[in-house]
Amino acid sequence: MGWRWFSLWSIWFLLGCGSRPLTERVVIGPILEMHFGEVAVYEMGTAMPISFTEIGFIRARAEGDVANEVVLEQLRNEAASLGANTIVHVHVGRSTDVVVASGVAVHVP
């Protein structure tokens, strides 16, 4: 029992105890089959589709000096994994060493 516990603890530690995940999600609607097409992005304050089904709030982050497109691509991948074909209310924030993008993953019929 001791060796098994130690092995599991070691794996958890090596995988990044205390580190933050690259993407996060809070599901508020139905998860659909994975979307394999392009995921449209509508930034906060721009015109967006009128009719859609909300799936969840999503967030992506990247550390270091990276372009905004890197986190937007992570956001698109997370949305597609939930079955969303569009992300609305997208906001991208940047600090000295972290870029964060967030939005609402939706399915537009």
Residue pairs with C-beta under 8 A, 6 or more apart in sequence:
20 61
22 60
22 61
22 62
22 74
23 58
23 59
23 60
23 61
23 74
23 75
23 77
23 78
24 58
24 59
24 60
25 56
25 57
25 58
25 59
25 78
25 82
25 105
26 56
26 57
26 58
27 55
27 56
27 82
28 54
28 55
28 56
28 57
29 53
29 54
29 55
29 56
30 53
30 55
30 83
31 55
31 56
31 82
31 83
32 55
32 82
32 83
32 84
32 107
33 83
34 80
34 81
34 83
35 79
35 80
35 83
35 84
35 85
35 107
36 80
37 85
38 85
39 76
39 79
39 80
39 84
39 85
39 86
39 87
40 85
40 86
40 87
40 108
41 72
41 75
41 76
41 86
41 87
41 90
41 103
42 48
42 49
42 86
42 87
42 88
42 89
42 90
43 90
43 91
43 92
44 89
44 90
44 91
48 86
48 88
48 89
49 86
49 88
49 106
49 108
51 108
51 109
52 86
52 88
52 106
52 107
52 108
52 109
53 106
53 107
53 109
54 104
54 105
54 106
55 79
55 82
55 83
55 84
55 105
55 106
55 107
56 82
56 84
56 104
56 105
57 102
57 103
57 104
57 105
58 75
58 78
58 79
58 82
58 87
58 102
58 103
58 104
58 105
59 75
59 100
59 101
59 102
60 71
60 72
60 74
60 75
60 78
60 100
60 101
60 102
61 71
61 74
61 98
61 99
61 100
61 101
62 70
62 71
62 74
62 98
62 99
63 97
63 98
64 97
65 97
66 99
68 92
68 94
68 99
68 101
70 99
71 92
71 99
71 100
71 101
72 90
72 92
72 101
74 101
75 87
75 90
75 101
75 102
75 103
76 87
78 105
79 85
79 86
79 87
79 103
79 105
82 105
83 107
84 105
84 106
84 107
85 106
85 107
85 108
86 105
86 106
86 107
86 108
87 103
87 104
87 105
87 106
88 103
88 104
88 106
89 103
89 104
90 101
90 102
90 103
91 101
91 102
91 103
92 99
92 100
92 101
93 99
93 100
93 101
94 100
